[in-house]
Amino acid sequence: MLVFVCLCLGVLFFYSFILLFFYSLFFILYSLFFYSAGVVFFISFVFNFFGLG
């Protein structure tokens, strides 16, 4: 019984670790995408503002 509980806890921790890893990876990619989109938008806004675009 104790071995079963330890096994279940180990699997639970393993799955939560994988979930956390993928969640952080997704968050990093998401923020990078929005950062690059913001930079592109800002550059195009500046070019349009100064009449260069």
C-alpha positions as protocol buffer text, in pm:
chain_id: "A"
residue {
  index: 1
  type: MET
  ca { x: 0 y: 0 z: 0 }
}
residue {
  index: 2
  type: LEU
  ca { x: 279 y: 240 z: 93 }
}
residue {
  index: 3
  type: VAL
  ca { x: 466 y: 157 z: -228 }
}
residue {
  index: 4
  type: PHE
  ca { x: 148 y: 227 z: -426 }
}
residue {
  index: 5
  type: VAL
  ca { x: 104 y: 566 z: -257 }
}
residue {
  index: 6
  type: CYS
  ca { x: 469 y: 655 z: -320 }
}
residue {
  index: 7
  type: LEU
  ca { x: 433 y: 549 z: -683 }
}
residue {
  index: 8
  type: CYS
  ca { x: 120 y: 761 z: -725 }
}
residue {
  index: 9
  type: LEU
  ca { x: 290 y: 1062 z: -566 }
}
residue {
  index: 10
  type: GLY
  ca { x: 594 y: 1015 z: -788 }
}
residue {
  index: 11
  type: VAL
  ca { x: 381 y: 999 z: -1104 }
}
residue {
  index: 12
  type: LEU
  ca { x: 184 y: 1304 z: -987 }
}
residue {
  index: 13
  type: PHE
  ca { x: 501 y: 1505 z: -925 }
}
residue {
  index: 14
  type: PHE
  ca { x: 645 y: 1389 z: -1258 }
}
residue {
  index: 15
  type: TYR
  ca { x: 335 y: 1495 z: -1451 }
}
residue {
  index: 16
  type: SER
  ca { x: 311 y: 1827 z: -1268 }
}
residue {
  index: 17
  type: PHE
  ca { x: 679 y: 1892 z: -1346 }
}
residue {
  index: 18
  type: ILE
  ca { x: 623 y: 1820 z: -1717 }
}
residue {
  index: 19
  type: LEU
  ca { x: 312 y: 2039 z: -1717 }
}
residue {
  index: 20
  type: LEU
  ca { x: 501 y: 2322 z: -1547 }
}
residue {
  index: 21
  type: PHE
  ca { x: 788 y: 2288 z: -1796 }
}
residue {
  index: 22
  type: PHE
  ca { x: 556 y: 2305 z: -2097 }
}
residue {
  index: 23
  type: TYR
  ca { x: 361 y: 2591 z: -1942 }
}
residue {
  index: 24
  type: SER
  ca { x: 677 y: 2797 z: -1886 }
}
residue {
  index: 25
  type: LEU
  ca { x: 799 y: 2715 z: -2237 }
}
residue {
  index: 26
  type: PHE
  ca { x: 465 y: 2826 z: -2383 }
}
residue {
  index: 27
  type: PHE
  ca { x: 472 y: 3143 z: -2173 }
}
residue {
  index: 28
  type: ILE
  ca { x: 825 y: 3229 z: -2291 }
}
residue {
  index: 29
  type: LEU
  ca { x: 733 y: 3174 z: -2657 }
}
residue {
  index: 30
  type: TYR
  ca { x: 411 y: 3374 z: -2613 }
}
residue {
  index: 31
  type: SER
  ca { x: 590 y: 3670 z: -2454 }
}
residue {
  index: 32
  type: LEU
  ca { x: 866 y: 3659 z: -2717 }
}
residue {
  index: 33
  type: PHE
  ca { x: 605 y: 3663 z: -2994 }
}
residue {
  index: 34
  type: PHE
  ca { x: 424 y: 3959 z: -2840 }
}
residue {
  index: 35
  type: TYR
  ca { x: 753 y: 4140 z: -2777 }
}
residue {
  index: 36
  type: SER
  ca { x: 864 y: 4102 z: -3139 }
}
residue {
  index: 37
  type: ALA
  ca { x: 518 y: 4202 z: -3266 }
}
residue {
  index: 38
  type: GLY
  ca { x: 530 y: 4509 z: -3041 }
}
residue {
  index: 39
  type: VAL
  ca { x: 876 y: 4602 z: -3170 }
}
residue {
  index: 40
  type: VAL
  ca { x: 762 y: 4567 z: -3533 }
}
residue {
  index: 41
  type: PHE
  ca { x: 449 y: 4772 z: -3462 }
}
residue {
  index: 42
  type: PHE
  ca { x: 654 y: 5040 z: -3286 }
}
residue {
  index: 43
  type: ILE
  ca { x: 906 y: 5063 z: -3572 }
}
residue {
  index: 44
  type: SER
  ca { x: 631 y: 5090 z: -3834 }
}
residue {
  index: 45
  type: PHE
  ca { x: 454 y: 5352 z: -3620 }
}
residue {
  index: 46
  type: VAL
  ca { x: 773 y: 5558 z: -3594 }
}
residue {
  index: 47
  type: PHE
  ca { x: 836 y: 5531 z: -3969 }
}
residue {
  index: 48
  type: ASN
  ca { x: 479 y: 5635 z: -4045 }
}
residue {
  index: 49
  type: PHE
  ca { x: 495 y: 5916 z: -3790 }
}
residue {
  index: 50
  type: PHE
  ca { x: 804 y: 6068 z: -3952 }
}
residue {
  index: 51
  type: GLY
  ca { x: 669 y: 6008 z: -4303 }
}
residue {
  index: 52
  type: LEU
  ca { x: 936 y: 5760 z: -4405 }
}
residue {
  index: 53
  type: GLY
  ca { x: 711 y: 5458 z: -4460 }
}
